[in-house]
């Protein structure tokens, strides 16, 4: 940690940055597990979380599978005055999550498991600015498709405004990065379950024999997936005026405290994911997710209320 006293943040007029925590009501999350590559994911972690080095521990990829979620948050607002009196907004997040272990450097012992929201897209500018500035979320603006809870889930999609392909002549436009489509089946599309965290632990353990971690340990740490909290780890940084060096870099921890789970369960249908080539967001280079179509594993949904707590530094460096 820096020994210099912090400078007070200046909330100039029109600034959408609001103080945490934030409360989220009726957050409908659909989730799937996507096949990636463990070595590529570890390289992503080394180029983010492990850049800010600790003498005591490092971070390692827990799985070759990423969790892809589409979450529609009906009502989100700061819980801290005066920002809590300004109003509320709807927000949709589409996130690629990496399960990450904090590993002791001396005895190679796993001491904690986090979820790393490594790539996030959102649908409004306030969510983007506040998330990047305060927490350090790697957020981008998007367009999307996703069902509500009254609909049979058949299609999800994510599009971003970017350059495609990379050429000097390319004008920025909207391009579809990925699409998820249901494989036809019966109309009984979900089943409610009591312990989603245990089911996710079973899936990750069975799907990743190359990662040496016990099923009991996974279940213990993932029990907080929907109750009482989901631990998020973040890589926060700010560039200098030339975009060359970082004037601040830190690894942050921000728990999501689940207040109420309205519904949760597994999706009975199978789904296919189609990933398109978008030069600015190369999922193959980022996480080892192959272009084209793959069958998705372990679809689930959760409808919940939760609070997103402030982000605290685990490791920090600055100039």
Helices and strands as residue ranges (DSSP letters): E 22-35, H 38-46, G 49-51, E 57-61, E 65-78, G 83-85, E 89-104, E 110-122, H 125-130, I 131-135, E 139-141, E 143-145, E 155-162, E 173-182, E 190-192, H 196-207, H 215-222, G 223-225, E 229-239, E 246-267, E 271-275, G 279-281, H 283-287, E 292-295, E 297-308, E 312-318
